[in-house]
Amino acid sequence: MDVLLQQLLNGLILGSLYAMVALGYTMVYGILELINFAHGEIVMLGAMVAVSLLTLLVGAGVPVPLALFLALGAAVAVCMLTGILVERVAYRPLRNAPRLAPLITAIGVSIVLQNLAMIFWGRQYLSFPPVQEVQVYDWMGATVTNVQLIIVGVAALTMGGLLLLVNRTRLGRAMRATAQNREVAGLMGVDVNRVIAVTFAVGSALAAVAGLLIAAYYGIAHYNMGFTLGLKAFSAAVLGGIGNIPGALLGGLLLGVIESLGAGYIGDLTGGFLGSHYQDIFAFFVLILVLVFRPSGLLGERVGERA
Amino acid sequence: MISILPERLSQNPRLAWVVFAALGLLLAVLPFLVDAGMGRTWVRILDFAMLYVMLALGLNIVVGFAGLLDLGYVAFYAVGAYFYAILASPQFGIHLPFWALLPMGAGVACLFGILLGAPTLRLRGDYLAIVTLGFGEIIRIFLNNLNAPLNITNGPQGINMIDPVRIAGHSLTRPIEILGVKLSGAHGHYFLFLVLTLLVIFIALRLQHSRIGRAWAAIREDEVAAEAMGINTRNLKLLAFAMGATFGGLGGGLFAAFQGFVSPESFGLMESIMILCMVVLGGMGHIPGVILGAILVTVLPELLRYIGPLQQELIGRVAVDPADLRMLLFGLALVAMMLFRPQGLWPSRVRARELRPDNPDEVRQEQESLYDRER
């Protein structure tokens, strides 16, 4: 029982991180119907900027809360700028091109970002500086650390903020209108290009926060971390129903739990043939199963069966 | 074969034959010239270029002909390579003959392609891209970890001492003398790959101009209209995807036998991107263009080696490792090509007009048909 509880807890913590990244995919998809392959790399960029800056600041004797705030701020700024730049350079000129074209630029941009990061930061892992003393709490036989609790708290706050932004503000209404029908939204006086740029900026800001949290969760950041993460977050978004914001939240949490339970029990289930290092394959199987049985995802209403 | 030539040549058969004869002669002496002029390494690079031409032509069927984005192409290449490696090496002590394993490996890759394509191809093209991306990763994870408790793939160390290609009992890695001409292993593989490449080119050409090829073009240009014309879009897309996978598996088997060694490292995402880059750079859907793209993408990075010493000379130190630049340039090439020359360096006429129409009426028409919006 305590093992199950532990896995569930781990899954929810991990899932809250996936959900944050999945939101970025789903928002862009909702508006442009484009899989923004580069989103995972934006998360990576956020993590790298935050961790390297934090290490620098803490090393220079800046008090920890201020250092965290500055590092997060810098990561958010860098990611937002990158997100807007990517949209402007690689996606906007191709908005009316055949569908294959923006997909190819998306993958190209992702490769470019990854390799720029590799050249800039090198191939080694950056380790997250020990800014907070880790305390372990016991809860019904399962353990949870204060760092994990902080991660979940920040993730919940950020995502709550996003929901408010999308559902309660004028900008959010413009975003939803653009997602429903770009032309008509334009006719109603919505500056569609601006809304799309802002969507990328908001998604990238979320990605920056997620990057910092993920680096804190694993204790490391690496130029290569964005790819698998992006794939998983995309799977989470599809699981929840791509283009649907509550769906991305649900999908992220569920995927985290599935992955955590799967990794915990795969050894027993396969008689020890497959071990926990197969953790990364669950997201993919979830993706395939969803596409076969419910392509619209759990909360999605419709998805094109046609190309 | 004539149809790969520019129009002026194909209207003049005699000239076409002269061109073919000259090209054939050039291809026959090329490895000797390269060997004499630039050394044995470059003959091996030629071998690789040929291998990549085959792979790129396979991917071109999926991306260029049918317009489906396959980002995990290298997974099928890995399947073919490991299939051969496991059944023709000391790993299990099994040594089946090359010529039997090569088609079987291609068949297994094809099977994987069908298994993966069947659920995803009913959906929009984007899903195929992401699912293939994931599949590539999964295959790599399995190759890396299937060494315990039962050692199948030998994990990250890879499988070594794979049997070479044998032709009439002669191992192709050994030098041989035929009619007074001494052939090294690299030369031997060159001629083997040349024959197979020509075969693949032939198949690709025949496919392109067949009923199936025309159906693929129709699907690529407007799927709804294609379906209205009575084309079974799902099956034809699956066929394109499976066929690409088959070529990938074929290339994998050749790679394993040529290299004598396979490890999961050779089958990462970057390899898929590189092959995609060949197709996009050359000209999606245009066979001569794709061949050009494959050769450029294989040969040009070799020139990057010289950037290291160049930096040394200019700024006194090696600031950026040339090997690190390679993928960056591929990524930039993908973006730049899509933005400025989506039809590729050497496009076919039809495709050029489709991707970059000249007159405004065509532009509007293409946008209406190709920009497949959901309603």
Interface residues (C-beta under 8 A of the other chain):
Chain A: E33 L34 I35 V89 A90 P93 L94 N96 A97 P98 R99 L100 A101 P102 L103 I104 T105 I107 G108 V109 S110 I111 V112 Q114 N115 L116 M118 I119 F227 T228 L231 F234 S235 V238 G272 F273 L274 G275 H277 Y278 D280 I281 A283 F284 L287 I288 L291 V292 P295 R302 V303 G304 E305 R306 A307
Chain B: V63 G67 L69 L71 P119 T120 R122 L123 R124 G125 D126 Y127 A129 I130 V131 L133 G134 F135 E137 I138 I141 F142 N145 A148 P149 L150 E223 V224 L269 M270 I273 L276 V280 M284 V320 D321 D324 L325 M327 L328 F330 G331 L332 A333 L334 V335 M337 M338 L339 P342 E354 L355 E366 Q367 L370 Y371 D372 R373 E374
